[in-house]
């Protein structure tokens, strides 16, 4: 801050002639005596030169910006107006014996602005074409027919990298060039935006072909195969590239270390399916007017074949979800598609390393349809035919995988995969899993499947953060330009991953080793304790889990087998008990049709109906319609009659209630106090028969468990709906619909909480007289902060220190002895299996990371050898082109060797993996 004035004055000083204020003659050449009036903004220094020397010094820099001193201030000019004329086809400064006519209106785009240039093409007998002459100058022509506009290679490269890092659009870059040329609007440059669009599109395609070695193929560009231009994942298993010879013969129990890779799902190869509705495209242009240049050579599938498949296959019914995401799947159909040619994009990624897979990207026409994702899945599988085990992760895998093979049978033969020699494991990403039902959480969990390590399946979701910002520009593009642009961004994203593997894998391994050791220690301590107390049961658990890992059609040892007490089950048990009493001549009923248990259970039902009616009256609003009021009044009358009938029977079993009810002044049915046993004892300590209290106890306990089950189910549904709404829905209409569904779920959550609290309060009152003291272990008091999703912490808690609400840890009770051995054994078995799974997954993670390090080095060695082989493939070309082909191939090979050496140096510090034995 102390130097601010000094810096400001120095900036202003440069607006004048500065150090050359008193210079009277030009020093640009020997003997030059002309007045120095011109200064270059791009050359080093601020010295002034005369007109002739300025032109002479810029023969090799025709796009430098020039300003001249008019006696009062500097004013912009350009080299064309000063007389600079370029001669193409010859070295700078050399004259042509047969130049073309002068082109005074040629426009060159460079990183410092838009420039008018005067040039002549060479028309000698040995002259190259005009486009070739421009390319030899490192100027990219906007057209091959009479080019009048070009962009420098450095501008195209500059924008290429800038668009990857900032997601700037071509229009924004053109606006930048225009303002660099003239920022006043008084003399705007000639509009070359359309030309820049065309040059950028062609530059992206040529760069893609060059970097994938297509220029070295004797068959030329036309010999390019689908998926041949992708940046492959060096850490995934690539048979013939980074796997050892004979890897196919590896024992199955060790194969997960060798065959580990990811789809947008999981392939050991690991693969994952994902989609985003951010990458929508408006219904502008067409494939005929704006064809793509990549033609399925990279990440997008070949468009014509894809569209033909969708047309020929026709509309297939979307199976309804049987999981908690049922409503969310239906919400996908509300996806706004009017005016859109594509509502989003689906992809298949390597879920372990977050890299796009070849021919694994395609457009979505309407919501999340299975047929689109099927095509992408089977299309990318054609590039993994040698992989044996495929771990496929998808946030709705539980539904999508059900009939996938039946759907495959209806698709064209070229999309089929050989199932007999492959193993497919379907999983749900870890963040999405809590929104699924309990069965899915133990069937599709990454944490429980052998060989998965610590893969979470969410890597592609994190990748959308990189590509979604480009959606603002691609949604306005034609179909071909959009696919080529996204292909280019996907390729750069993959390349950045490749260049950072030496850091990424090192960090992961350093973090994984202590975690592995800690979880192994925890499991061994837990296992030793259980073996000492229950050796036979632990042995059975080990056999069961090993059998399930080998064949997942067997009983899942992670699944809880004890059932939670339900209200319906308790009613049945009480009715059966009353039937047994009648058989033995014991009749405790004082009414012909209503037994004591029926009285209490009916009272609990009426209590729930009262609360429901109260909520509906509260939601009626200030100005209800006659129809709304009529419906509520009819329901109110029905409930009133039901209460009156119930109260008449209640007097037979609870005579003291007459005295208590005499003081009631309720006017509406939902205000009537029923005076159930717990209410009677809590308010007036009136006598109540123990048998009725026992019935009430068991029914209230069952009600509490029912309420907890419903509460957990609605919390899972709410979590899924919120994430779906935030990530996928756009527009007022779709968001309003989704908000309506979420509001209903929130109301259900509130209702479940109130129902649980009513049951808990009744249990707390009755527990003293009935000598029940341990019930709070299973049914703690429910506070507002406890009502949160499985993946939600207290307010202010981060992911690293959040705690799980007790509602997700509460264990169920059997319908028999509540504190029996069955429950304890079941809980211990599940916890033992999960503890073992954690130890195994971290052990696998360490082994996988070390194997991936080996694979990366092996892949770089293979790729270097591959590039060396490309050096001499083309023949019949001129010497200069052959030298360029060989030089590029040698440089790429040397680069891969340097990348391998960088990995070796970084990983030499990796701590050695201590041998571990996991039961």
N, C-alpha and C positions, 0 to 999 in steps of 0.2 A: 504493500500500500504506500510505503514511503517513496517508491520510485514511480508512482502512477503518473504524476505530472511530467516527469522526465520521458517516460515512454510515449505519452500523448504528444509531447512536443516533437519527438523524433518522428513519429508517424506523420505529423503535419509538415515537418521539414522536407519529407520525401515528396510532398506535393509540388515542391519547387525543384530547381535544378541541383540543389544540395551541394556536394563537393565540387561540382563542375560549373558553378555559377559564373566563374570568371574565365572559363575556357572559351577561347575565341576561334580556334581552328580544330578541325576533326583530326583525330589520331587513329583513324581506322585503317589507314594504309600509309605507306611511306610517300611523303611528298604531297599528301592531300591537304589543301588549304581552304576547303569549303567550310561553311558555318555549321557547327554541330547543333541540330535541332530535333533529332529523333532519338527515342529511347525505347528499349524492348522491356516489356513487363515480365517476360518469361526467361530471359537470359540472366546469367549471374552478374550482379552489379547494376549500377544505375548510370553508367557513363553514356554520354550523348555522342551521336555520330551524324554525319551528313547523310543525305538521301542515298547516294550511290554506295557508300560503305555499308549502310544499313541493309540494302538489298543484297549486296555481295555476301554479307555475313549470314544471311538467312536462306541461302540456296538450299541448304539441307534441313531447314526448319521453317517451312512455309506456313505453318499454322501458329507461329508466335504472334502475340498481340503487340502492336506498335502504337506509340503515342508521340505527338510532336508539340514543340513549344511554340506558341503563337505570339509570344512576347508578354503575355499576361498569365497564362496557365497552360497546362498540358491538355491536349485534345486527342480523342481516339481517331486513328486511321488504320489502314491495313496494308499489307505488303502488295496486294494486287494494285491498289491505287498508286503505290510508289513505283510500280513498273516491274515487279517480280513475275517472271513467266517460267513455268516449269516445263521441262522436256522429259516425258516418260519414255521408257524403253532404252535409256542410256544412263550411264553414271551421272550423278549431279554435276552440272557445269559443262557437260559435253554436248555439242551441237549435233542435231540430227540432219542427215543429208536430204531426208524426205519427210518433213514433219506434216502433220495434219493441219487443218485449219485451226485457228486459235479459238479456244473455248473460254470466253470471258465470264461465263455464268456458272462455272462448276462450283459446287458447294461441298465442303469437307467438314464433317463433324469431328471435333476433337474434345478432349476432356476440359479444355479451357474455353470452349464456346463453338459457335457456328462461323465458318470462315468462307469468304468468297475468294476463289483461286482462279488464276489464269494459267492454262496449261495447253500443251500440244501432245497428241499421241504420236508415236513413231509409226511410220508407214513404209519403212525400209523393206527390202525384199525378204529379210529374215525376221521381220517384226512379229511379235506375238499378238494375240487378240487384245482388244482394249481392256477387257476385264482382267486378263492375265497381267498386263502392264500395271494396272492399279494394284493387283494383289502383290506384285513384286515390290511395290512401294509400301506394303503393309497397309494399304487402303482397301476397305471392303466395299465393292460396288453395290448400290441399291438395286440395280437391275443388270441383266446381261445384254440388254438391247439399248445401245446408245446411252450408256450411263452418264448422268449429269450430277449425281450425288454419291458420296462415299463416306464411310466412317473409318477412322483409324482403328487399327487392331487394339491399341491401348485403350481407346474409349470403350470398345465392345467388351474387352476384358475387365475394365474398371466397372462398368455397369453390371457385368455378369456376377462379379464378387459382391458388389454393393447390394444387388437384389437378393442374394442369398442371406446376407447379414441383416439388412434393414427391411427387406420385403418391399422396397420401393418399386413402383410400377414404371413402365416405360414412359407413360405420360408425365409422371413426376420428374423423371430424369430429363425429358425433353424440356420441361418448364425450367429446370435448373440450367440447362445449356442456353436457353433463350435469355435468361436473366444474366448469365455470365457474359453474354454477348452485348446486351444492352438492358440495363436495369431501370431505365426511365420510361420505357414504352413509347418514346419519340421516334425511334428507328428500329422497330422489331425485325429480327432476321426472317428470312424466307421460311415458310412452314415446311418442315421436313419430318413431321411427326409420323406420317404414314410410312415414309421411307425407313425411318428408324425402327418402327415396328417390324417391318419386313426383314431388315438386316439382323435384328436381335433374334428373331425366330430362326433364321438360317444359321446364325452363329451358334446358337444353342445346339442345333442338330449336328452341325459339323464338329463342334467340340466333343459332343457325345461320341460320334463315330471315331474321331481321332484317338480319344483316350481309351476306347475299348479295342483298339487295334484293327478296326475295320479297313483302314487304308492299306494295311499290310496283307490283306487277303487277296490272292490272285483272282478270285471271283468278283472282287470289287464290292461296292456297297450293296448291290442287289443280292449278294450271297448271304446277307445278314439273316440270322435265324431269330425267331422270337425269343426274347429274354437275353440276347447275346450281349447287350450293352449295359447290363446292370453292374453295379459295384457289389461284388460278392462279400459275404461275411466271412472273414478269415478264421473266426473262432468257431463257427458252426462246422459240423462234419461235412466235408466235401470229398466224397470218394474220388480217388485219383489225383487229389490235390494236397490234402493235409492229413489223410488217414494212412496208417502203416499198411504195408502189404499183408494180406490175409486177415484183415479186420473182420471179414464176414464170418470167420471161424472162431471169433472170440466167444467164450462161454456167456450164456444169456445173463448170468448174474453180474458180469462185469461190463456188459455191452453198453450200459447207460453212460459209462465213462468215455467210450469210444464214439458212440452215436448220439451226440447231443447237439441239437440245433433247434431253431424255433420258427414256426409259421405264425400266422396271425392266429394262433392257437398254439399248439406245441408239436414239433416233430423231433425225438432225439435224433433227430432234428426236433427243435422247439418251434412251433408256429402259433400265431394267434390271429384270429379274425377280429377286425374292429371296423368302425365306421364313424363318420362325422357328417353332420348336416350343415356344417359351416361352409363346406366346399360346394355350395350350390352354384348352378349356372343358369343365367336367364336364357329365355328362348329367343336368342338372337343368332343370325347367320345360320349356316348349315355346313355339313361335311363337304358338300360340293363346292361351296364358296370358300370355305376355310378348311382344307384337308390337313390332317396331321402329317408330319414328316417322319415320325418315329415308327409307325406301323406295327406296334406291338413289340418293338425291339428292346424295350426297357421294362418299365414297371406297369404301365397301363396295358391291359389286354388289347389285342387287335380289335378295333371297333366294329368293323363290318361283320366279323364272325360272331362277336358278342351280341350284336343287335339281331342277327339272324337266329341265333340260339333263343333269344327272348321271344322272338316272333313265332318260331316253330314250336317251342315248348308250350306256349300259350299261358293263360292264367291258371295257376294252380291254387287251390284253397290253402290258406295259411292256417296251420294247426293252432288251435287255441292253447294257450299256456295253462298248465296245471300247477304252476309254481306261483310264488308270491308276486311275480312280475306280470301277472295276467292283465291287469289294468294298464300297466305301462306299455305292453305290447299293443293293446288296443289304441292307446294314445298315439302310437307311431303312425297309425292310419290317419290321424288328424293333421299330419305333416302338410303344411301349405305347399301346394305344387302349382297353383295357377300362375302362369307366366314364366314357369321354370322348365327348362329342358332336362335338368338334373337337380334333384333335391339334396344331393350330397354325394359322398364317395365312400366305398368300402375298400378295405385293404387286407392283405395277408402279410404279416410281419414275422420277423424272428423275435419271439417274445422274450428271449433271454438277453439279446444284445440290441434290440430295438432297431433293426434294419429292415427296410422294405425288401420283399422277395420278388424275384422275376415274375412278370405277368400275373401280379397279385393285386392289381388296383383296377377298379372299374366304377362307373357311375351308378347311382341309385335313381330310379325313375319315380318311385313312390314308397316312401317309408322304408322299413327294414324288412325287405322281402327275402325269404329263404332262397328263392331261385337265383337272385343276384349273388348272394354270398356263396351258394353252392358252386356257381360257375367259377368264381375267383379261387375258391378252395381247390377244386379239381384241376383248374388251369395251372396253378403254381405247383401242384403235386407232380405235374409232368416233368418238372425240373428237379425232382427228388426221388426218382424211380429206384435208386439204389439204397435208399435209407430204409432200415428195417422197422424201427420203432418211431412212431410219430405222436408227440404230445400236442394235442390240439386244444387251445384255450379260446373260449368265446364267452362273453358275459351272459348269453342265453344258451350255453351248450347243453344244459339239461333238457331243453325243448328241441333245439335245432338238431341234436344228434340222434333223436329217437328214430326218425324215419329216413335218415340221410342215405342209407344204402338202398332203400326202396325208391327214393327219388333218383338216385344215380342210375338205376336200371332203366329209367325212362329217358335218360339223356343220351346224346350221341356217343358212339363207341369210343371216339378219340378222347373223351373225358373220363372214361372208366379207369379205375386203379385196381391193381391186383391185391385183393384183401387177404388171400390165403397165405402170402409170404410176409405180411406186414402186421404189426400190432398198433392199433389206434387207441389212444387214451384221451378221453375228452375231459376237460377241466374248466372251471370257472375262475376268472381272475380274483385275487384275494380281496380287493376292495369291493367288488360286486357281490361276493359270496354272502355276506351277512344279510343281504336283502332277500335271499332265497330261503325256502322252507328248510326245516331241520334235515330232511332226507338228503337234499342237495348238498348241505354243508358238510356231510361226512362222506359223500359219494364223489364229489367233484372238487375236492379241496387239494390245492398244491401242497399243503402242509402234510398230507397223509399219504401221498402217492410215492412209491419207491422210485428213486432215480431222478426226481425233479430238483433236488437240492433246495436252494432258497429262491428259486424263480417265483416271482409273484404274478406273472401274467399281465401286469399293468404297464409294462414298458411302452407299448404302442400308444396307450392313452397319454403318456407323458410326451410322446413324440408329436401329438397334435398341437402342442403349444408352439412348436417350431413352424408348422405349416399353416395353421389357421390364419395368421395375419395376412397371408398372401391372398386369402379369399376375397378381400375387398376389390382386388383388381381382376382376378380370374373369373369372377361371376359375370363380368361384362364382356368377356372374350368369346370369340367363336369357338366351336368344339375342338378343332385341331390345335389352335394356339393354346387353348387351356390345357389340353392333355400334354402337349410338348413342354409347356412351362412347368407343370406339376412334375412331370418326369424329371426335368432338370433339377428342380428343388429336392426331389426325393434322392436323386443321385448324389447331390452335394451333401445332403444329410448323412447318407451312408458313408461317403468319403471322409467326412469329419469324424465319424465313429472309428473308421479304420486308422486314421492318423492319431487317435487318442487311446488306442487299445493298450499301449504300453503303460499309460497312467491309470486307466480305468481298472484293468485286471489286477494291477499291483495294489491299488487301494482296496479293492474288494477282498483280495486274499489276506492282506494285513488285518482287515477288520474281521474276517471269517474265522481265522485260526483261534483267537481267544474265545470267540463265541462257541466254536466247536468244543474246545476244551471244557468250558463252563457247563455246557449242556450234557456233555458226556459224564462229567463229575456228578451233576445233579441226578442224572438217570441211574448211574451206577449205585449211588447212595440209596435212592428210592428202591431200586431193584433188590439190593442186598437186604434191606429191611423187610420187604415183602416176602422174599425167598425164605428168610428165617421164620416168618409167621405163617405163610401160606405156600409152601413149596409146590404142592400139587396144582394149585390154582394157577400160579405163575407159569408153570410148565404148560398147562393147557392154554393159557393166553398166548404164549410164545408160538405154540403150534398153530393156533387159530390165526394169528396175524401173519405168520409166514405163509400159511395156506392162502390167505386172502390176497397177499401181495403177489403170489404166483398165479392165482386165479380169482379175479374180482367178482366172479359170479357166486362165490361162496359167501357165507354170512359175514357182514361187515362188523369187525370187532370194535369199531369206533362208535357204533350205533347203540344208543341207550335202549335196553330191552325192558326195563321196568316202566310201567305205565303210570301216568299221572292220574290221581283220583279225579273223577268227573262227577258233576252233580247227578247226571243220569245214572251212573254206576252206583252211587250211594243210595239213590231212591230204589233202584232194583234190589240192592242188598237189604234195605230196611223192609221192603215188601216181602222178600223171601223169609226174613226173620219173623215177621208177623204171621206168615203162613205156617211156619213151623210151630209157633205158639198156639195157633188155632188147632193144629193137629194134636197137640198135647193138652188141649182143653183150656188153654189160657187165652182169654179174650179181654184185652185192655181197651177196646173201642167202646165209646159211649154214644156212637152214632152209627146208623145202619150202613152208611156209604162212605163216611170219612173217618179213617183211622188216625191215630196221633201223628204218624209220620206224614200222612197226606195233608193233615192240617198245617204242619210246619212248612212243608215244601210248597204248598199252595200259598201260604203267607209270604214266603220269600219271592215267589213269582209276582204276587200282587205288589209287593214293595218295588220290584223292578219296573212294573207297569206305571206305578205312581211317579217314579223319577222320569220316565220317558214322557209321560203326559205333561209333567212340569216343564221340561225342556221345550216341548212343542208350544206351550202357552207363552213361554218367555221369548220364543222366536217369532211370535205372531206379528209383531210390529204394531205401529201406532194406528195404521189404517187398514185393517184386514178386510177382505171381501166377505160377502155373505156366505159364499160357498165354504171358505176356510173356517169361518166361525161355526157353520152348521156341522162340518165334519168333526171338529174338536168337541162340540157339545154332545154329539152322538157318542163319541168315544168316552167322554166324561160320564155320561149317563150309564153306559155299559159298565164302566169300572165302579161306579157308585153302587149299582145293584150287586156286583160281584163282592164288594167289600161288605155290604149288609148281610149277604148270605153267609159269608165267611165268619163274620162276627157272631152270628147266631150259634154257629157250631163251636166257635172258640169258647163261649161261655160254659159249654159242657165240660171242657177239659181244664179251663183256667177261670174258675168262678170269681177269683179276686179281681179280675179285670173289669167287672161291672162297676166297682167302686172307683177305680182309677179313671175309667172312661167317662164317668159322670161329669168330670170337670173339663172335658174337651170342648172346644168351641170352633172346630174346623168347619169351614164353609164349602171348600172345594175338595173333590175326591183325593187329589194328590196331597192335601194337607192333613188328611185323616191319619192319626197315629194308630198302628196296628197292635201295638203292645205285645210283640213277640216276647218269648221268655227273657232274652237278654235285655230288651228295652224295659220290661217290667222290673227286673232286678236292678237295673242300673238307675232307674228313676225313683222307684219307691221302695225297693228292697222287699217287695211282696213275695209271699211264698209261691213257688212254682214246682210242680212235680219233677223229680229228678229224671224220670224217663223222658219227659218232654224236653228237658234241658239237654239230655244226651242226644236225642234226635236232632235238636237244633244245632248242637255242636258239630255233629257229623255232616249235616247238610251245609252249614256255614263254612266248614273246612273245605268241602268239595267246591262250594261256590268260589272261595278264594283261589283255589287252584285253577278253576275254569277261567276266572277273571285274569289270572296271570298268563295263561296260555293265549287268551284273546289279546291281551295287552302286548305280548311279545310279537304275535303275528301282525298286529296293526303297526307296531313300531318298525318292523322289517319292511312292510309295505310302504310306510311313509318315507323311509330312507331311500328306497328305490325310486319312488315317484319324484322326490325332490331332486335327486341326481339326474334323472331322465329329463325333467323339466328344465333344469339349469343348463344342461349340456346340449340338448337336442332340439328344444322347441324355440321357434322364433315367430313373432307376430302376435297381435292382440288376440285373435280368435283362438289359436291353439293354446296360448297361455291362460286364457279365461277358462277354457274347458278343463285344462289340467288343474287350475286353482280350485275349481268346483269339486273335482275328485279329491284333492288333498284336504279340502275343508271337511268333507265327509269323514275322511280317515282321522283327522284331528278330533272330530266330535266322538268317534268311536274310541279313541285313546282316552279321552276324558271320561267317557262312560265306563270303560273298563277300570280306570283308576278309582272312580267313585264306588263301583260295585265291590272292588277288592277292599276298599277302606271300610265299607259297611260291614262286610264279612269279618274283617279283622277286629273292628270295634266289638262286635258281638262275641267273638272268640275271647277277647281280652276280659269281658265281663263274666263269661261263663267259666273260664279256666280255673278260677279260684275254687268254686264249689265242686267242680268235677275233678279236681286234683290233676289237672293237665298243666305241666310246667315246661315241657320241652318243645311245644309247638312253635314257639317263636324262632327256633333254629331253621325251620323250613319256611316259615311265613313271617319275615321281619315286617316292621312297620314301613309303609310306603310313603316316602316324602316326595314333594314335587321334583326335587333334584335327581331322584332315582329314576324318573320316567324319561329315559333317553335311549337312543339307539345303541346298538352293540358297539359301533365304531365312534360314538360320541363320548367325550369326557365332560367333566364339570366345566363351567365357564372359566376360561383362562388357562385350562390345561392344554398342553401341546400333545402331539402324537407320542413323543418319547416318554411322557410321564403321566399320561391319562390312565384312569382306573376304570374298570368294568363295573357297571351297575350290578347290584346284587340280583336283580331280576333275571339276568342272563346266567347267573351261577346257581340259582335255586334248583335243588334237585327234586325230582318227583317222588311220590310215595306209591307203594304198591296197594292194590285193593285188599291185600291181606294184612299182615302185621306191619304197621306203618314203620316201626323201627326195627324191622326184621333184618336178618342177614342178607336177604336177597338184594335189598337196596344198597347196602354197604359194598357187597361184592361187585355189583354192577358199576358203582361209582369208581371203585378202585381199579377195575379192569379198564374202563375208558381212560382214566387218568394215567395208568401205566402205559397204555398204548400210545397216548399222546406224548408222554414224556420220552418214550422210545423213538417216536416219530421225529421229535425235535432233535434228538441226538443224531439220528440217522441223516436228517436233512442237512444239518450243518456239516456232518462228516462228508456227505456227498458234495456239498458246496465246495469244500476245500479241494476234494479230488477233481471235481469238474473244472475249477479255476486253474489248477495246475495242468490239467489236460488241455484246457483252452489255450493256455500259454504255449504249450508245445505245438498245438495246431496252428496258432498264429505264425510262429517262426517257420513251421513247415510250409505254410501257405505262401509266405513271402519268398521262400526258396523256390517253390514251384513257379510262382508268378514271374520271378526273375528269369528262370530258365525258359518259361513260355515266351517272354519278350525277346530273349536272345534268339529263340527259334524264329520269331517273326522277322528278324532283321534281313534275312535273305530270301524271303518267300516270293517277292515280286520280281519278275524278270521282264526284259523287253522295254524298259523305260530309259529315259536319258540319264546320263551319269549324275546330274545334279539331283534329280528326284530320288534316284537310288541311294545317294549319299544321305539325303534328308530322311528317307525311310529308315535307313540303318542307324543314323545318329539318334533319331527319336526312340527307336527300340532299345538301343544301348543305354540311353539316358534313363528310360523307364526301368530297365533291369537294374541299373546302378542304384536308382532310388529305392527299389524294393530291398536291395541288400542293405542299404543304409537304415531303412526302417526296421529290418530284422535285427541289425546290430544294436540299434537304439533299444529295442525290446530286451535283448540279451543283457545289455548293461544295466537297464533299470531293474530287471528281474533277478539279477545276480544277488541282490540284497534281500530277496524274499526269505523269510525264516524257513528252515527245514520243517517238513511236516512229520511230526512224531507219529510212529505207528500206534494205532488205536484199535481196540477190540470192542465192538458193540454187540451185546447179546441179541 
